Every structure is written in structure tokens, then in C-alpha cells.
Amino acid sequence: MSQKILASLFAQKSWANRELFDVLASVTSPEHAASLHTAIRTLNHIYVVDRIFRAHLAGEKHPYTATNTPETPELGELHFAVAETDLWFEDYVSRIDAPALAQSLAFQFTDGDAGRMTREEMLFHVLTHGSYHRGNVGQVLKGISVAPPRDLLTKFLHVSEPSRRQG
């Protein structure tokens, strides 16, 4: 996968996260509190996994012993943390080159098992993992009759580059 497509995909991830957090912030009815909690727990899981793989990529230790935290953050607090992490990934992929993408790194999963992946595989995992779980949150929103944002690369490309709509 090229650095250019990775940069585009991580920009799309940031955009999709912003769109989803904005919709969730509009869910204020007390009757939807349990669904909102489920959505926040799912988004927190994405965030924690992103942070774990960020640490692996940076060669740093992380504080996580599981792929979610015992406490559930407030939506606004989580949105800020996710945005900061999204910016880190966007910056990271803007500077990476092909030899670095191919570099294989050893790490430990939160359950203690050993793992080894290339940087490219780790980045692709972060992208697909987040996309999968944003889809889960979309289903939670549909369950309370709230339309989820369309988390599509095609939409992102046409929103971010309107000239693509020209014939």
C-alpha cells in the first residue's frame, strides 16, 4: 500500500470519526442513554486499540492491560482524545516511506501473547478495525432511529475534493 493511499485513508478515518461523534452528540434523550453508553464503549475500544498500535509503531510502552478501559469516558472527552490520536496517525503516515512500512515489529498483545506485524499491516489493522466498529455504532444509532453518517471512502473523497464530481 502506498504512502499516498495510507494518507488518504487516515484522513478519511479522521473525517468519519468527526462525523460520527457529531451525530452521537445530538443524541440527548434520556431514553437512549443505554444505547449511547454502548456506542461510547465501542468508540473507546477503537481508541484504546489505536493507542496500543500507536505505541507499537512508536516503539513505546502503553498502559493498557485490555482493549477497553474499565471506566467509560464522557463523549466530549473521548472525541478530543480520538481527534488527537487521529492527527498523530495522519502525521505518522505523511512521513513514512516504503522501507519503514515493510519493517516487521515484534510486540505483545494485551493478553500476553506475542505478535509480529509489519508497520503496514499494523496501519491497515488500525484502519479496518476502526471501520468495523464504527459500523457497529452505526447499527446502534439505527436501533434508536438516528441515521448514522455515511462512512464511505467515496463520500469522503467527493466531500474533500469536490472537483472529482466534475465530468
N, C-alpha and C positions, 0 to 999 in steps of 0.2 A: 504494500500500500504506500502510495507516495506521501510525502510530507504535505503536499498541497491538498490532497483529499482529506488527510487527517485534520488539517487546519479547518477545512470547511465543515467536517463532521463535528468537531468540538465546538465550533461557532454555532452550529445547529443545536447541539446539546444545550449550550447556554441559553439560546433563544427559547427552546422548548421548555426548559426549566422555568424561565421567567414567565412564560405564558401560563404554565400550569399553576405556579404559585399565585399568579394574579387571579385566576379563576377560583382557587381554593380560598383566597382572602375574601371573596364575595359570598362565601357560604357562612352565613351568620345565624341561621335559625337554630335555636336550641334543640329542636327535634332531630337535627343532623349531626349532633355532637359526636356520636359514636362513629359515624362514617368519616367525619373529619379527622377524628383520632386515628382511625385505621389508615387514612391517607397520609397523615403526618408520620406515622410509624413506618410506612412503606418508603416515604421520601427520606426519612432519617436513615433507613437501611441503605439506600442508594448512596447517601452522603458518607456513611461510615465506610462502605466498600471503596468508594472513590478515595477517601483519605488513606485507607490501607494501601491501595495500589499507588497512590501518590508517594507514600513513604517508601515502598519497594523501588519505585523508579528513581527516587532521590537518594537511595542508599541510607535511609534513616530508619530509626525505630518508630513504631507507632504505639499509642497507649491502649489499643483495643484488644479485648480478650474474646470478643464475639462480633458478629456482623451487624449488631444493633446495640444501642445503649439501653441500660435499664430504665432511664428516665426518658420521657418524651419532651422534646423541646417545644417552645412556642413556635407557631408558624412563622412569624416575622424573624425571629432569631435564626431559625433554620434556613429561611430564604437568604438571609445575609451570609451565613456560613457556606451555603451551596454556591452562591454567586462568587464568593472569594475563591472557592476551590475550582469552580469552572474557569475563572480567569487564570488560575495557576496552570491548568491543563492547556488552555489556549496559548499561553506564553510558552509552555514547555514544547508543544508540538510546532510552534513557529520557529524554534531554534534547533530542532533535532535533524540529524542527517541520516542517510541510509545505513552507514556502518553502525551508528548508535541504535537505530531501530532493530537491527539484526542481532544485537548483543543479547545473549542469554543471561538471565539473572536468577540466582537461587534465592529463595525466601521461605518463610514459614507461614502456613495458614493459621488462622486463629484457633483451630482445633489441635494445633501442634504438628500436623503433617507437613512434610517438606514439599516444596514446589519449585518448579523451574519453568520460566517462560521468557520469550524474547520481549524486549520493550514494546515491539509492535503488537505482539499478542496481548500484552497487558493493556495497552491503549485500546485495542479492539474490544477486549473484555469490558473495560470501563464503559465504552460506548454502548455495547449490546446489552449489558446488564442494566444500565440506566434506562434504556429504551423499553426493555421488557417490563420493568417495574413502573415506569410512567404509564404504560398501558394498563397495568393493574389499577393504578389510581384513577385512570380514565373510566374503568369499569365501576369503581366505587362511585364516581360522580354520576354516571348514568343511572346507577341504582337509586339515587336521590333526585333524579330528573334534572340534573345540571349537565349541560353539554360540555364535554371536555374539549380542550383545544385540539386542533388537528396537528399532531406531532409527526409531520411528514417532511422529509428532505425536499421534496418537490415544492411544497409550500414555502419552506424556508428560503430556498434558492430564488423563488419568484418574489418574495417579500424583500429580501436583502438585495436583489439585483433585478429591479422591475424591467430593465431592458430585455431580459430573457423572454418577456411576453410579446415582444415585437417580432413580427414575421420576417 
